[in-house]
């Protein structure tokens, strides 16, 4: 009977040892799986963050270029308005010159008519 008890104790010890080894292997596997999951998670986060960071950087660059473009457009609008003002001033001056030239032509025509009338009056006075 003692042999059976010793054999049973030996079986129980082997079973306990296998159980402890199995639990240790499971625990180690869980640790490794957890570490790999953390690495995968970090890689995924880095991958996503890299894309987000690139998009954010592009957005900032676009905003800077948009501001520069807006400033350039404002400068061109101001310059165009100045040119329009100068053009309108030139146009008005040319109209005034045209009006003055027309007035001069009218005055010349009137003076010629007056000279003709005086000449006719003078020739009528000489004939009488």
C-alpha positions as semicolon CSV with decimal commas, in nm:
position;residue;x (nm);y (nm);z (nm)
1;X;0,000;0,000;0,000
2;X;0,282;0,226;0,069
3;X;0,394;0,183;-0,286
4;X;0,057;0,296;-0,404
5;X;0,070;0,598;-0,175
6;X;0,419;0,686;-0,292
7;X;0,312;0,638;-0,655
8;X;0,002;0,853;-0,595
9;X;0,210;1,123;-0,429
10;X;0,454;1,102;-0,714
11;X;0,166;1,137;-0,966
12;X;0,022;1,428;-0,769
13;X;0,362;1,599;-0,761
14;X;0,408;1,545;-1,136
15;X;0,059;1,674;-1,197
16;X;0,126;1,979;-0,976
17;X;0,458;2,039;-1,148
18;X;0,299;2,011;-1,495
19;X;0,016;2,237;-1,381
20;X;0,263;2,493;-1,243
21;X;0,468;2,477;-1,566
22;X;0,155;2,510;-1,774
23;X;0,038;2,810;-1,568
24;X;0,384;2,965;-1,600
25;X;0,378;2,910;-1,979
26;X;0,029;3,059;-2,001
27;X;0,137;3,357;-1,789
28;X;0,447;3,407;-2,007
29;X;0,241;3,377;-2,326
30;X;-0,006;3,634;-2,193
31;X;0,281;3,874;-2,115
32;X;0,428;3,828;-2,463
33;X;0,087;3,868;-2,628
34;X;0,025;4,182;-2,424
35;X;0,366;4,325;-2,520
36;X;0,303;4,248;-2,889
37;X;-0,044;4,407;-2,865
38;X;0,111;4,721;-2,714
39;X;0,370;4,731;-2,996
40;X;0,100;4,687;-3,261
41;X;-0,112;4,953;-3,094
42;X;0,184;5,193;-3,082
43;X;0,264;5,128;-3,448
44;X;-0,098;5,190;-3,545
45;X;-0,113;5,509;-3,338
46;X;0,218;5,629;-3,488
47;X;0,091;5,549;-3,837
48;X;-0,234;5,738;-3,782
49;X;-0,061;6,024;-3,602
50;X;0,192;6,053;-3,883
51;X;-0,089;6,096;-4,135
52;X;-0,271;6,341;-3,908
53;X;0,048;6,536;-3,853
54;X;0,109;6,554;-4,228
55;X;-0,249;6,672;-4,288
56;X;-0,213;6,932;-4,011
57;X;0,116;7,053;-4,160
58;X;-0,042;7,074;-4,507
59;X;-0,339;7,264;-4,364
60;X;-0,106;7,518;-4,200
61;X;0,087;7,559;-4,525
62;X;-0,237;7,611;-4,720
63;X;-0,353;7,869;-4,465
64;X;-0,023;8,059;-4,499
65;X;-0,044;8,052;-4,877
66;X;-0,410;8,161;-4,867
67;X;-0,319;8,458;-4,646
68;X;-0,034;8,552;-4,881
69;X;-0,268;8,522;-5,179
70;X;-0,531;8,734;-5,003
71;X;-0,270;9,002;-4,933
72;X;-0,158;8,996;-5,296
73;X;-0,517;9,020;-5,419
74;X;-0,583;9,316;-5,187
75;X;-0,271;9,487;-5,318
76;X;-0,381;9,426;-5,679
77;X;-0,731;9,556;-5,602
78;X;-0,584;9,873;-5,451
79;X;-0,351;9,918;-5,749
80;X;-0,636;9,855;-5,994
81;X;-0,852;10,113;-5,816
82;X;-0,565;10,363;-5,839
83;X;-0,534;10,292;-6,211
84;X;-0,910;10,334;-6,257
85;X;-0,897;10,666;-6,074
86;X;-0,610;10,781;-6,295
87;X;-0,791;10,660;-6,609
88;X;-1,111;10,843;-6,513
89;X;-0,908;11,157;-6,445
90;X;-0,736;11,126;-6,783
91;X;-1,070;11,058;-6,951
92;X;-1,223;11,367;-6,789
93;X;-0,923;11,576;-6,890
94;X;-0,948;11,452;-7,250
95;X;-1,319;11,535;-7,250
96;X;-1,240;11,883;-7,121
97;X;-0,976;11,924;-7,392
98;X;-1,230;11,806;-7,647
99;X;-1,489;12,048;-7,506
100;X;-1,235;12,334;-7,513
101;X;-1,134;12,247;-7,870
102;X;-1,501;12,240;-7,971
103;X;-1,555;12,577;-7,800
104;X;-1,250;12,719;-7,982
105;X;-1,389;12,593;-8,316
106;X;-1,728;12,749;-8,238
107;X;-1,563;13,077;-8,145
108;X;-1,355;13,070;-8,464
109;X;-1,667;13,001;-8,672
110;X;-1,855;13,281;-8,492
111;X;-1,564;13,520;-8,547
112;X;-1,556;13,431;-8,917
113;X;-1,933;13,495;-8,938
114;X;-1,892;13,826;-8,757
115;X;-1,601;13,919;-8,989
116;X;-1,812;13,834;-9,294
117;X;-2,103;14,033;-9,158
118;X;-1,878;14,332;-9,087
119;X;-1,725;14,294;-9,435
120;X;-2,071;14,290;-9,591
121;X;-2,183;14,588;-9,387
122;X;-1,866;14,769;-9,479
123;X;-1,908;14,697;-9,849
124;X;-2,271;14,814;-9,833
125;X;-2,159;15,134;-9,663
126;X;-1,892;15,192;-9,929
127;X;-2,145;15,147;-10,211
128;X;-2,379;15,406;-10,081
